[in-house]
């Protein structure tokens, strides 16, 4: 299941998508990836849900971005920076810098999902190695 992205073709959108919309999409793609990771585990749905939630929360996303940052190219770093700068407010339960990093991570995932699924798959594989 971990290579599910390798079979996707770039979407080639012909319109500009904002970083917040990319983050929204990236959040869904990341959650789907996590669900696919746990799909073969024999467990109750509640336990599966809790496992996925642990990996999709802002702290985990920020940690994943920290791990990936040395592997990112200049365009990807700039995309993450723009997304981080877009977040003005964060939920009270999350530190602003953690929330900003998680938004950057989600934006990167959203953009790569639409434009370069192979690269996204490679980065997801790197996260599996950590």
BALOBA-1460 file (C-alpha; in Angstrom, 3 decimals):
// residues 130
<rec num="1" residu="x" x="0.000" y="0.000" z="0.000"/>
<rec num="2" residu="x" x="2.912" y="2.374" z="0.519"/>
<rec num="3" residu="x" x="3.493" y="2.823" z="-3.222"/>
<rec num="4" residu="x" x="-0.060" y="3.898" z="-4.013"/>
<rec num="5" residu="x" x="1.163" y="7.269" z="-5.273"/>
<rec num="6" residu="x" x="3.514" y="5.833" z="-7.877"/>
<rec num="7" residu="x" x="0.620" y="5.078" z="-10.220"/>
<rec num="8" residu="x" x="-0.832" y="8.594" z="-10.203"/>
<rec num="9" residu="x" x="-0.219" y="11.088" z="-12.977"/>
<rec num="10" residu="x" x="0.296" y="14.798" z="-12.249"/>
<rec num="11" residu="x" x="-2.982" y="16.706" z="-12.373"/>
<rec num="12" residu="x" x="-1.609" y="19.656" z="-14.368"/>
<rec num="13" residu="x" x="-4.033" y="22.162" z="-12.895"/>
<rec num="14" residu="x" x="-4.400" y="25.216" z="-15.088"/>
<rec num="15" residu="x" x="-5.313" y="27.565" z="-12.244"/>
<rec num="16" residu="x" x="-3.529" y="28.907" z="-9.200"/>
<rec num="17" residu="x" x="-4.275" y="27.104" z="-5.950"/>
<rec num="18" residu="x" x="-3.587" y="28.975" z="-2.723"/>
<rec num="19" residu="x" x="-1.386" y="27.565" z="0.008"/>
<rec num="20" residu="x" x="-4.305" y="27.201" z="2.408"/>
<rec num="21" residu="x" x="-6.230" y="25.116" z="-0.148"/>
<rec num="22" residu="x" x="-3.090" y="23.045" z="-0.755"/>
<rec num="23" residu="x" x="-2.737" y="22.512" z="3.006"/>
<rec num="24" residu="x" x="-6.374" y="21.423" z="3.200"/>
<rec num="25" residu="x" x="-5.787" y="18.903" z="0.404"/>
<rec num="26" residu="x" x="-2.447" y="17.822" z="1.863"/>
<rec num="27" residu="x" x="-4.056" y="17.091" z="5.212"/>
<rec num="28" residu="x" x="-6.509" y="14.721" z="3.525"/>
<rec num="29" residu="x" x="-3.760" y="13.017" z="1.476"/>
<rec num="30" residu="x" x="-1.595" y="12.566" z="4.594"/>
<rec num="31" residu="x" x="-4.520" y="11.070" z="6.520"/>
<rec num="32" residu="x" x="-5.315" y="8.706" z="3.646"/>
<rec num="33" residu="x" x="-1.664" y="7.655" z="3.527"/>
<rec num="34" residu="x" x="-1.732" y="6.939" z="7.266"/>
<rec num="35" residu="x" x="-4.988" y="4.987" z="6.973"/>
<rec num="36" residu="x" x="-3.513" y="2.868" z="4.182"/>
<rec num="37" residu="x" x="-0.529" y="2.166" z="6.425"/>
<rec num="38" residu="x" x="-2.797" y="0.695" z="9.108"/>
<rec num="39" residu="x" x="-5.404" y="-0.974" z="6.880"/>
<rec num="40" residu="x" x="-3.945" y="-4.486" z="7.198"/>
<rec num="41" residu="x" x="-3.629" y="-4.395" z="10.979"/>
<rec num="42" residu="x" x="-6.116" y="-6.595" z="12.817"/>
<rec num="43" residu="x" x="-7.565" y="-4.125" z="15.298"/>
<rec num="44" residu="x" x="-10.794" y="-2.458" z="16.290"/>
<rec num="45" residu="x" x="-11.718" y="0.622" z="14.285"/>
<rec num="46" residu="x" x="-11.316" y="2.788" z="17.402"/>
<rec num="47" residu="x" x="-7.727" y="1.582" z="17.858"/>
<rec num="48" residu="x" x="-6.972" y="2.107" z="14.174"/>
<rec num="49" residu="x" x="-8.447" y="5.592" z="14.399"/>
<rec num="50" residu="x" x="-6.316" y="6.484" z="17.430"/>
<rec num="51" residu="x" x="-3.170" y="5.257" z="15.652"/>
<rec num="52" residu="x" x="-3.919" y="7.418" z="12.634"/>
<rec num="53" residu="x" x="-4.805" y="10.462" z="14.759"/>
<rec num="54" residu="x" x="-1.440" y="10.189" z="16.509"/>
<rec num="55" residu="x" x="0.317" y="10.499" z="13.128"/>
<rec num="56" residu="x" x="-1.821" y="13.256" z="11.626"/>
<rec num="57" residu="x" x="-1.764" y="15.700" z="14.530"/>
<rec num="58" residu="x" x="0.197" y="18.927" z="14.154"/>
<rec num="59" residu="x" x="3.134" y="17.838" z="16.335"/>
<rec num="60" residu="x" x="3.722" y="14.718" z="14.244"/>
<rec num="61" residu="x" x="3.438" y="16.661" z="11.003"/>
<rec num="62" residu="x" x="5.950" y="19.246" z="12.243"/>
<rec num="63" residu="x" x="8.368" y="16.446" z="13.203"/>
<rec num="64" residu="x" x="7.957" y="14.916" z="9.749"/>
<rec num="65" residu="x" x="8.742" y="18.255" z="8.125"/>
<rec num="66" residu="x" x="11.847" y="18.624" z="10.297"/>
<rec num="67" residu="x" x="13.024" y="15.230" z="9.092"/>
<rec num="68" residu="x" x="12.334" y="16.000" z="5.423"/>
<rec num="69" residu="x" x="13.682" y="19.565" z="5.258"/>
<rec num="70" residu="x" x="17.268" y="18.558" z="4.360"/>
<rec num="71" residu="x" x="15.865" y="16.559" z="1.420"/>
<rec num="72" residu="x" x="13.752" y="19.371" z="-0.043"/>
<rec num="73" residu="x" x="14.713" y="21.365" z="-3.126"/>
<rec num="74" residu="x" x="14.626" y="25.177" z="-3.273"/>
<rec num="75" residu="x" x="11.092" y="25.323" z="-4.697"/>
<rec num="76" residu="x" x="9.734" y="22.991" z="-2.001"/>
<rec num="77" residu="x" x="11.480" y="24.962" z="0.760"/>
<rec num="78" residu="x" x="9.977" y="28.189" z="-0.583"/>
<rec num="79" residu="x" x="6.502" y="26.620" z="-0.760"/>
<rec num="80" residu="x" x="6.774" y="25.494" z="2.871"/>
<rec num="81" residu="x" x="8.013" y="28.964" z="3.888"/>
<rec num="82" residu="x" x="5.085" y="30.680" z="2.148"/>
<rec num="83" residu="x" x="2.621" y="28.355" z="3.869"/>
<rec num="84" residu="x" x="4.234" y="28.891" z="7.269"/>
<rec num="85" residu="x" x="4.011" y="32.644" z="6.806"/>
<rec num="86" residu="x" x="0.313" y="32.382" z="5.884"/>
<rec num="87" residu="x" x="-0.665" y="31.040" z="9.312"/>
<rec num="88" residu="x" x="-1.453" y="34.027" z="11.488"/>
<rec num="89" residu="x" x="-3.409" y="32.264" z="14.215"/>
<rec num="90" residu="x" x="-3.240" y="28.785" z="15.664"/>
<rec num="91" residu="x" x="-5.498" y="26.794" z="17.962"/>
<rec num="92" residu="x" x="-4.805" y="27.571" z="21.620"/>
<rec num="93" residu="x" x="-3.773" y="23.963" z="22.260"/>
<rec num="94" residu="x" x="-0.908" y="24.128" z="19.718"/>
<rec num="95" residu="x" x="2.179" y="26.332" z="19.725"/>
<rec num="96" residu="x" x="2.178" y="28.784" z="16.819"/>
<rec num="97" residu="x" x="5.492" y="27.532" z="15.390"/>
<rec num="98" residu="x" x="4.290" y="23.899" z="15.468"/>
<rec num="99" residu="x" x="1.046" y="24.856" z="13.750"/>
<rec num="100" residu="x" x="2.945" y="26.843" z="11.106"/>
<rec num="101" residu="x" x="5.272" y="23.901" z="10.409"/>
<rec num="102" residu="x" x="2.364" y="21.481" z="10.130"/>
<rec num="103" residu="x" x="0.657" y="23.841" z="7.673"/>
<rec num="104" residu="x" x="3.872" y="23.948" z="5.643"/>
<rec num="105" residu="x" x="4.028" y="20.147" z="5.673"/>
<rec num="106" residu="x" x="0.409" y="19.819" z="4.544"/>
<rec num="107" residu="x" x="0.923" y="22.407" z="1.794"/>
<rec num="108" residu="x" x="3.942" y="20.540" z="0.477"/>
<rec num="109" residu="x" x="1.974" y="17.295" z="0.416"/>
<rec num="110" residu="x" x="-0.970" y="18.933" z="-1.345"/>
<rec num="111" residu="x" x="1.229" y="20.499" z="-4.021"/>
<rec num="112" residu="x" x="3.224" y="17.313" z="-4.632"/>
<rec num="113" residu="x" x="0.056" y="15.220" z="-4.756"/>
<rec num="114" residu="x" x="-1.249" y="17.371" z="-7.608"/>
<rec num="115" residu="x" x="2.005" y="18.066" z="-9.419"/>
<rec num="116" residu="x" x="4.550" y="15.344" z="-8.644"/>
<rec num="117" residu="x" x="3.086" y="12.196" z="-7.023"/>
<rec num="118" residu="x" x="6.337" y="10.272" z="-7.621"/>
<rec num="119" residu="x" x="8.304" y="12.804" z="-5.575"/>
<rec num="120" residu="x" x="5.651" y="12.642" z="-2.854"/>
<rec num="121" residu="x" x="5.962" y="8.862" z="-2.798"/>
<rec num="122" residu="x" x="9.737" y="9.180" z="-2.438"/>
<rec num="123" residu="x" x="9.354" y="11.555" z="0.510"/>
<rec num="124" residu="x" x="6.767" y="9.297" z="2.164"/>
<rec num="125" residu="x" x="9.228" y="6.408" z="1.783"/>
<rec num="126" residu="x" x="11.906" y="8.515" z="3.492"/>
<rec num="127" residu="x" x="9.532" y="9.100" z="6.401"/>
<rec num="128" residu="x" x="9.007" y="5.346" z="6.694"/>
<rec num="129" residu="x" x="12.776" y="4.931" z="7.138"/>
<rec num="130" residu="x" x="13.079" y="7.342" z="10.075"/>
